[in-house]
Amino acid sequence: QKEVEQDPGPLSVPEGAIVSLNCTYSNSAFQYFMWYRQYSRKGPELLMYTYSSGNKEDGRFTAQVDKSSKYISLFIRDSQPSDSATYLCAMSSLTQGGSEKLVFGKGMKLTVNP
Amino acid sequence: GAGVSQSPSNKVTEKGKDVELRCDPISGHTALYWYRQSLGQGLEFLIYFQGNSAPDKSGLPSDRFSAERTGGSVSTLTIQRTQQEDSAVYLCASKGGRSSYEQYFGPGTRLTVT
């Protein structure tokens, strides 16, 4: 079992829809939970960051973490065509050398149709 | 300000050749990471540099891969005797230091081994 599991999609929705993206994980040592957005031919950019169970809201985006179930979600309200991108969940862990690294899900490709 | 830059943006090489990929991190960032993004595999950690400390090489897939960081700034990832399975996008990220959490990614180098 991989440390982080994410359905790679793709997912296609109409403009204005509510989008739900999810990841599960197996490592209880993960401390920080992030969502990155990656546009085509670009590097990932941080969208949301949280370290505790519960919800965190930023505009149309809500990140949800449930540590007891080892499950995180990203909700996008009133989705826009500009939200079309690949969304990657990421969690912080320690490498074998003792330094921090991010463990990423495979990424979900989202298309919002006008 | 200037973000993370990488060069070349695309590289096509023949199997068995050596390649060098370059990363210019954000000025003042002490931490630098290399990742590999393959189709269907998500982002895979390769190596981590923090200041003048010895790099964490625990993610390098084989001894054909090496990296250096000169003067705590520019980094070069070298792949010797390239194989077709090395074809991927190689991403570099930097962050402000141990207490920072956000990694800033460059646009990546798309490597194709023919």
Chai-1 contact restraints between the chains, C-beta under 6 A:
chainA,res_idxA,chainB,res_idxB,connection_type,confidence,min_distance_angstrom,max_distance_angstrom,comment,restraint_id
A,K42,B,P107,contact,1.0,0.0,6.0,A-B,restraint_1
A,G43,B,L91,contact,1.0,0.0,6.0,A-B,restraint_2
A,G43,B,F105,contact,1.0,0.0,6.0,A-B,restraint_3
A,G43,B,G106,contact,1.0,0.0,6.0,A-B,restraint_4
A,G43,B,P107,contact,1.0,0.0,6.0,A-B,restraint_5
A,G43,B,G108,contact,1.0,0.0,6.0,A-B,restraint_6
A,P44,B,F105,contact,1.0,0.0,6.0,A-B,restraint_7
A,L46,B,E102,contact,1.0,0.0,6.0,A-B,restraint_8
A,T95,B,D56,contact,1.0,0.0,6.0,A-B,restraint_9
A,T95,B,S58,contact,1.0,0.0,6.0,A-B,restraint_10
A,Q96,B,S58,contact,1.0,0.0,6.0,A-B,restraint_11
A,G97,B,D56,contact,1.0,0.0,6.0,A-B,restraint_12
A,G97,B,S58,contact,1.0,0.0,6.0,A-B,restraint_13
A,S99,B,Y48,contact,1.0,0.0,6.0,A-B,restraint_14
A,S99,B,D56,contact,1.0,0.0,6.0,A-B,restraint_15
A,K101,B,F45,contact,1.0,0.0,6.0,A-B,restraint_16
A,F104,B,G42,contact,1.0,0.0,6.0,A-B,restraint_17
A,F104,B,L43,contact,1.0,0.0,6.0,A-B,restraint_18
A,G105,B,G42,contact,1.0,0.0,6.0,A-B,restraint_19
A,K106,B,G42,contact,1.0,0.0,6.0,A-B,restraint_20
A,G107,B,G42,contact,1.0,0.0,6.0,A-B,restraint_21
